[in-house]
Amino acid sequence: MPPPAVPPIQQSLLSRCPAELPPLTDGTGGDVALTMASWAGQYHRCATRHSGLVDVLETRQEPRR
């Protein structure tokens, strides 16, 4: 009997993180706060995708019964 087919990895987990982050524009407190919030959001989205991909790959490596 052939081994069960491995389902494909979700396309959303295969997208790369941004290569560059938005720069500060004027260095004011408001600009810094908005830019840091943007960076935090991008980091969170990237970390979520990366963790999801790691989870999928780890389950694929677990021995099948």
ABEGO torsion letter per residue (X at the ends): XBBBBBBBBBAAAABBBBABBBBBAAGBAAAAAAAAAAAAAAAAAAAAAAAAAAAAAAAAABBBX
